[in-house]
Amino acid sequence: MRIPLVDLKTNYLSVQDEVEEKVGAILTSGSYILGENVEAFEQEVSQYIGARHSVAVNSGTDALHLALLSAGIKPGDEVITTPFTFAATVEAIVYVGAVPVFADVEKETFNLDVSRISDSLTEKTCAILPVHLFGHPARIDEIMDFAIINNLKVIEDCAQSFGAHFRSKYTGTFGDAGCFSFFPTKNLGCFGDGGLVTTNSYKIAEALRMYRNHGISKPYCHDVIGYNSRLDEIQAGILRVKLKMIDSYNLLRRNLACRYTQHLGELPMVQVPVELDEYGHVYNHYTIVSPSRDKIRNALASAGIASAIYYPLPLHLQKTFSYLGYREGDLPRAENLAKSVLSLPIYPELGIDKVDEICATIMACFCK
Ligand SMILES: Cc1ncc(COP(=O)(O)O)c(C=O)c1O
């Protein structure tokens, strides 16, 4: 495609010198696993996000899995979450033997509708797992109020929301744990797989450190069955370079989003992303909603412009979760979004002129 959805190579070239110097130093150090870069990266993220502890792991999926384990979620517990997310959110619930319970989403923010969470509450509910989808925070203050009243844990899925905030607090600092992904296409991405959990709980942080490293509490003492889920030194070193850029990356994304919205907000057939008052959106994706989604997508493809559908089928209707017994019509907002969302190219290196061109192509669809 002439205009790709993301451009990882150009991003790499913009940090190449510093990254190669860092990686070279790690390679010659002879220390590749749980060394000084992982520790320094954890401290730098804690400081940036404003969390007491950060524990780096090898993916966002493992961040979710190990955070649920460390927060004490057990087989048979129910965890309320959204059906409109990437499958990893819900897979992690299943990994710990818990039962995902889906609540419908808001059609404007695509995030959990707090009024639907209360409909899903039972005596087995132990936790809520909100996702800050596409970079817009879920209504996390209301979710926290509900969780405190009902004595529930909150595990935040921040895979798409590094740097997003509600008032002056970053996502990942509200609940018991915040789970980040550093998959290459994320706002803060490494050049491989990576993840991290933030928490203010010493107990959860200690459990996470054991679970990510074979249950080891001290050398060759295995206290629990753990996993091999460590972030490696090379990815941590790369992430340290890119963490210094995150504010400028997020600002560039926000400027591009603003330009998209200036153009596309005029179109009656297109719903542009909202940014609620007091919420800071970081636009991991710029996602529009339109009944003419397929027509727009085809016009973009003909002009050599990539787009993507996140997500074409909500999780409650996926084969893998059919055992949960949901049917079409159970979660209508998520189902309607799946039929009408379209994510447009957005990445720090995408110029405003490209956004203008993409918007002109979309606007032309409605003039025919
Ligand atoms: C919302 C959400 N949760 C979890 C994940 C899983 O992260 P990872 O790919 O790093 O395992 C992703 C990644 O795409 C995601 O978008």
The ligand as a MOL file (V3000), in Angstrom:
LIG
                    3D

  0  0  0     0  0            999 V3000
M  V30 BEGIN CTAB
M  V30 COUNTS 16 16 0 0 0
M  V30 BEGIN ATOM
M  V30 1 C -6.4200 -4.6340 23.9000 0
M  V30 2 C -5.2640 -5.5980 23.8520 0
M  V30 3 N -5.0450 -6.4210 24.8860 0
M  V30 4 C -4.0210 -7.2820 24.8930 0
M  V30 5 C -3.1520 -7.3820 23.8400 0
M  V30 6 C -2.0650 -8.4120 23.8610 0
M  V30 7 O -0.7960 -7.8630 23.7880 0
M  V30 8 P 0.4340 -8.7140 23.1730 0
M  V30 9 O 0.2390 -8.8100 21.7050 0
M  V30 10 O 1.6370 -7.9100 23.5490 0
M  V30 11 O 0.4210 -10.0400 23.8350 0
M  V30 12 C -3.3260 -6.5510 22.7390 0
M  V30 13 C -2.4160 -6.6200 21.5830 0
M  V30 14 O -2.7580 -6.5230 20.4440 0
M  V30 15 C -4.4250 -5.6310 22.7310 0
M  V30 16 O -4.6320 -4.8100 21.6990 0
M  V30 END ATOM
M  V30 BEGIN BOND
M  V30 1 1 1 2
M  V30 2 1 2 3
M  V30 3 2 2 15
M  V30 4 2 3 4
M  V30 5 1 4 5
M  V30 6 1 5 6
M  V30 7 2 5 12
M  V30 8 1 6 7
M  V30 9 1 7 8
M  V30 10 2 8 9
M  V30 11 1 8 10
M  V30 12 1 8 11
M  V30 13 1 12 13
M  V30 14 1 12 15
M  V30 15 2 13 14
M  V30 16 1 15 16
M  V30 END BOND
M  V30 END CTAB
M  END
